[in-house]
Amino acid sequence: MAVTRALQHAGVRWIVGCDEGGALYRGREGLNPAKQEYAETTNPDNLQGTADELLEGVDVFIGVSVPGAISVEGVRRMAPRAIVFAMANPNPEVDPEAIEGFAEVIATGRSDYPNQINNVLAFPGVFRGALDVRASEINAEMELAAARAIAGAISDDELSADYVIPSVFNRAVAPAVAAAVAEAAQHSGVARKSAPTPQTLP
């Protein structure tokens, strides 16, 4: 749900969320209040079906669920140049090696594959930036600023299908995220002091 909110704040409008029972849609019985709210703010066409069935023609799959949530055949039915973030750990939603050639960009939560999605890229910088300006909250503007700072750590000439997110060992990421978060806190009115002058790591 947090991922969806961040994407919506970034301007994404067509999102369909699924749980073990398939798509979250308006009118589906048995949804708890959080899932009901989710269904009201996503899935504009009120689609129904399993996650695997709903992959047809889709550009991006973001998995934060369980192994086997989608199939290789499901990925094959996605749009050309599809993006698959299969982040269940230690076993992704679909075998990354099995979908090579069907998805252009593949990311997982594992360090033994390219494009490891790891929260260590965000948390140190997010908290440092928030603390530096004594932010009263961490809001959507700050989260989006952090995401853009992480993405910006890779230059255009470095960007490739196997390198869409910086390494967890990239020491430039945390200071960049901290600075971006502090600035966003100030712009959004939740900072209670000015940001310090950025420090260069030795």
HUWOZI-V633973 format. One record per residue. PHI is phi in whole degrees, -180 to 180 (999 if undefined). NEAR is the number of other C-alpha atoms within 8 Angstrom. D_FIRST is the distance of its C-alpha to the first C-alpha in Angstrom with 1 decimal. Layout:
# HUWOZI-V633973
PHI/NEAR/D_FIRST ; PHI/NEAR/D_FIRST
This chain:
# HUWOZI-V633973
999/5/0.0 ; -65/5/3.8 ; -61/6/5.4 ; -62/8/5.0 ; -60/8/6.2 ; -65/11/8.7 ; -64/9/9.9 ; -64/9/10.5 ; -65/9/12.3 ; -80/7/14.3 ; 111/6/15.4 ; -73/8/13.8 ; -114/6/14.3 ; -108/7/14.3 ; -134/9/11.1 ; -122/9/11.1 ; -98/10/8.5 ; -132/10/10.6 ; -120/8/11.2 ; -63/4/14.7 ; -95/6/16.1 ; 105/10/15.2 ; -63/13/13.5 ; -87/15/11.6 ; -137/13/14.3 ; -65/8/16.1 ; 96/4/18.7 ; -69/7/17.5 ; -78/4/19.0 ; 85/4/17.8 ; -79/8/14.2 ; -74/6/13.3 ; -57/6/12.6 ; -65/7/8.8 ; -71/9/8.8 ; -62/12/11.7 ; -63/8/10.1 ; -60/11/7.4 ; -62/12/10.6 ; -72/9/12.5 ; -109/7/10.8 ; -136/12/10.5 ; 48/14/13.1 ; -59/8/16.1 ; -92/4/18.7 ; 53/7/17.3 ; -70/9/17.8 ; -126/9/18.4 ; 133/8/19.0 ; -80/10/17.8 ; -57/12/15.6 ; -64/10/19.0 ; -65/8/20.7 ; -81/9/18.2 ; -73/12/18.8 ; -59/10/22.1 ; 76/7/22.5 ; -82/10/19.0 ; -84/10/19.0 ; -136/8/16.0 ; -116/10/14.3 ; -119/8/11.5 ; -108/11/11.6 ; -132/7/10.1 ; -133/8/11.8 ; -140/11/15.6 ; -58/9/18.9 ; 81/8/20.2 ; -64/10/17.0 ; -134/10/18.7 ; -115/10/22.4 ; -61/10/24.7 ; -63/6/25.9 ; -61/12/22.4 ; -65/14/22.2 ; -60/9/25.8 ; -85/9/24.8 ; -70/12/22.4 ; -65/9/23.7 ; -57/6/26.2 ; 61/9/25.1 ; -66/13/21.7 ; -117/11/19.2 ; -126/12/17.7 ; -106/11/15.4 ; -106/16/15.9 ; -108/15/14.7 ; -61/14/15.4 ; -128/8/18.1 ; -86/6/21.1 ; -109/9/21.1 ; -66/15/18.8 ; -60/15/17.5 ; -149/14/20.7 ; -64/9/23.8 ; -59/10/23.8 ; -69/5/27.6 ; -74/7/27.6 ; -106/12/25.7 ; -61/9/27.7 ; 94/5/29.4 ; -100/9/26.8 ; -120/14/24.0 ; -78/10/25.1 ; -120/10/22.5 ; -125/15/21.2 ; -132/13/19.2 ; -138/15/18.5 ; -94/13/17.9 ; -101/10/21.6 ; -82/6/24.5 ; -93/4/26.9 ; -126/8/25.4 ; -62/10/25.1 ; 59/13/22.0 ; -74/12/20.6 ; -92/10/17.1 ; -136/7/17.5 ; -67/6/16.0 ; -65/7/19.6 ; -71/11/19.7 ; -104/12/17.5 ; -57/8/18.0 ; -59/10/21.8 ; -71/17/21.9 ; -61/15/19.1 ; -69/9/20.8 ; -62/9/24.2 ; -64/15/23.6 ; -66/16/22.2 ; -69/8/25.1 ; -60/12/27.7 ; -108/15/27.2 ; 51/9/26.4 ; -62/12/23.2 ; -80/7/22.4 ; -162/6/18.6 ; -107/9/16.2 ; -106/7/14.8 ; -62/8/13.0 ; -63/9/16.5 ; -69/14/17.0 ; -62/12/13.9 ; -67/11/14.9 ; -62/12/18.4 ; -62/15/17.7 ; -61/10/16.2 ; -68/8/19.2 ; -67/12/21.6 ; -63/15/20.5 ; -61/10/20.9 ; -70/7/24.2 ; -72/11/25.6 ; -107/11/26.6 ; -75/7/29.5 ; -59/5/30.0 ; -78/4/32.9 ; -90/7/30.9 ; -62/9/27.9 ; -154/6/28.1 ; -60/8/26.1 ; -95/8/26.5 ; -148/10/25.7 ; -105/10/22.6 ; -141/11/21.4 ; -67/12/23.9 ; -67/7/25.2 ; -65/7/24.1 ; -95/4/27.8 ; -75/7/28.0 ; -74/7/29.2 ; -82/8/28.7 ; -68/13/24.9 ; -59/12/24.5 ; -62/11/27.1 ; -66/12/25.7 ; -65/17/22.1 ; -60/16/23.8 ; -64/12/25.9 ; -66/13/23.2 ; -67/16/21.0 ; -61/15/24.2 ; -65/9/25.2 ; -66/11/21.9 ; -63/17/22.2 ; -67/11/25.7 ; -65/7/25.0 ; -92/8/22.3 ; 82/6/24.7 ; -106/10/23.1 ; -81/14/25.6 ; -110/8/28.6 ; -159/7/30.8 ; -75/8/31.5 ; -72/10/30.2 ; -73/6/32.8 ; -65/4/34.5 ; -57/6/32.6 ; -102/5/34.2 ; -95/4/35.1 ; -70/5/34.5 ; -67/2/37.8
